[in-house]
Amino acid sequence: MAFSSTVEGRSVLGDKKITFGTFNAASVTGGDIDTQLLVCESLMLTHKGSAVEANVGVVNETYPCDGSAVTIVVNTSDTGYWIAIGHD
């Protein structure tokens, strides 16, 4: 399988745009999230599961970055949620 992500919604907070969604690192250790933002200034990850995570997922980017491909590194087969802040 491969890494996948979805955008579940978007909103506005002052002069910033927020998008949020899910990710699934099926049999891989990460991938790129398309936040649907032109520029991503922050991306927060939350693990989905019934146990404590052994390693914390990280964003492998320097902000601000291209919002169409924000690289994350997670445990193999992790699933979770993300929230991005930036602008169009």
DODRENTI-584482 format. One record per residue (C-alpha): residue in three letters; chain; x, y, z. Coordinates in nm, 4 decimals, m for minus. Layout:
REM DODRENTI-584482
<ALA,A,<X,Y,Z>>
...
This chain:
REM DODRENTI-584482
<MET,A,<0.0000,0.0000,0.0000>>
<ALA,A,<0.1010,0.3642,m0.0018>>
<PHE,A,<0.0637,0.6820,0.1984>>
<SER,A,<m0.2668,0.8666,0.1612>>
<SER,A,<m0.4271,1.1755,0.3069>>
<THR,A,<m0.7646,1.3447,0.2821>>
<VAL,A,<m0.8934,1.6957,0.3385>>
<GLU,A,<m1.2085,1.6806,0.5510>>
<GLY,A,<m1.2742,2.0547,0.5828>>
<ARG,A,<m1.1501,2.4111,0.5829>>
<SER,A,<m1.2167,2.7294,0.7727>>
<VAL,A,<m1.0938,3.0858,0.8210>>
<LEU,A,<m0.9303,3.2174,1.1385>>
<GLY,A,<m0.8635,3.5918,1.1112>>
<ASP,A,<m0.6333,3.6376,0.8116>>
<LYS,A,<m0.5321,3.2676,0.8071>>
<LYS,A,<m0.6865,2.9629,0.6387>>
<ILE,A,<m0.7157,2.6316,0.8216>>
<THR,A,<m0.7559,2.2932,0.6574>>
<PHE,A,<m0.7849,1.9592,0.8351>>
<GLY,A,<m0.8079,1.5928,0.7504>>
<THR,A,<m0.6723,1.2429,0.7973>>
<PHE,A,<m0.3619,1.0476,0.6980>>
<ASN,A,<m0.2863,0.6775,0.6575>>
<ALA,A,<0.0735,0.5552,0.6334>>
<ALA,A,<m0.0231,0.2041,0.5175>>
<SER,A,<0.3013,m0.0016,0.5318>>
<VAL,A,<0.5224,0.3081,0.4905>>
<THR,A,<0.6858,0.5559,0.7305>>
<GLY,A,<0.5341,0.8755,0.5990>>
<GLY,A,<0.4546,1.0783,0.2925>>
<ASP,A,<0.3288,1.4133,0.1663>>
<ILE,A,<0.0076,1.5795,0.2805>>
<ASP,A,<m0.1633,1.8112,0.0314>>
<THR,A,<m0.3168,2.0703,0.2654>>
<GLN,A,<m0.4851,2.2547,m0.0262>>
<LEU,A,<m0.3114,2.5708,0.0991>>
<LEU,A,<m0.0726,2.7677,m0.1206>>
<VAL,A,<0.1608,2.8199,0.1757>>
<CYS,A,<0.1617,2.6083,0.4929>>
<GLU,A,<0.2860,2.7872,0.8054>>
<SER,A,<0.2103,2.5079,1.0557>>
<LEU,A,<0.0960,2.1455,1.0491>>
<MET,A,<m0.0074,1.9562,1.3630>>
<LEU,A,<m0.0407,1.5771,1.3777>>
<THR,A,<m0.2539,1.3654,1.6114>>
<HIS,A,<m0.2164,0.9872,1.6287>>
<LYS,A,<m0.5301,0.7718,1.6012>>
<GLY,A,<m0.5316,0.4533,1.8079>>
<SER,A,<m0.6075,0.2800,2.1325>>
<ALA,A,<m0.2539,0.2822,2.2738>>
<VAL,A,<0.0245,0.5270,2.3453>>
<GLU,A,<0.2416,0.5984,2.0422>>
<ALA,A,<0.6015,0.4683,2.0604>>
<ASN,A,<0.7373,0.7550,1.8481>>
<VAL,A,<0.5909,1.0958,1.7782>>
<GLY,A,<0.5138,1.1809,1.4152>>
<VAL,A,<0.7071,1.4796,1.2828>>
<VAL,A,<0.6853,1.7328,1.0010>>
<ASN,A,<0.9981,1.7165,0.7850>>
<GLU,A,<0.9779,2.0724,0.6465>>
<THR,A,<1.0978,2.4245,0.7215>>
<TYR,A,<0.8098,2.6712,0.7550>>
<PRO,A,<0.6693,2.8395,0.5637>>
<CYS,A,<0.6544,2.5666,0.2981>>
<ASP,A,<0.4605,2.4650,m0.0126>>
<GLY,A,<0.1168,2.3564,0.1094>>
<SER,A,<0.0677,2.1009,m0.1684>>
<ALA,A,<0.3317,1.8578,m0.0347>>
<VAL,A,<0.4044,1.8809,0.3393>>
<THR,A,<0.6242,1.5817,0.4259>>
<ILE,A,<0.5577,1.3919,0.7488>>
<VAL,A,<0.7479,1.1023,0.9074>>
<VAL,A,<0.5521,0.8561,1.1246>>
<ASN,A,<0.5614,0.4952,1.2412>>
<THR,A,<0.4872,0.2322,0.9763>>
<SER,A,<0.1113,0.1949,0.9255>>
<ASP,A,<0.0184,0.4914,1.1492>>
<THR,A,<m0.3144,0.6605,1.0967>>
<GLY,A,<m0.4202,0.9941,1.2326>>
<TYR,A,<m0.5458,1.3462,1.1915>>
<TRP,A,<m0.3792,1.6687,1.0809>>
<ILE,A,<m0.4554,2.0417,1.0991>>
<ALA,A,<m0.2756,2.2937,0.8766>>
<ILE,A,<m0.2601,2.6708,0.9083>>
<GLY,A,<m0.1507,2.8984,0.6253>>
<HIS,A,<m0.2888,3.0963,0.3343>>
<ASP,A,<m0.4010,3.0641,m0.0277>>
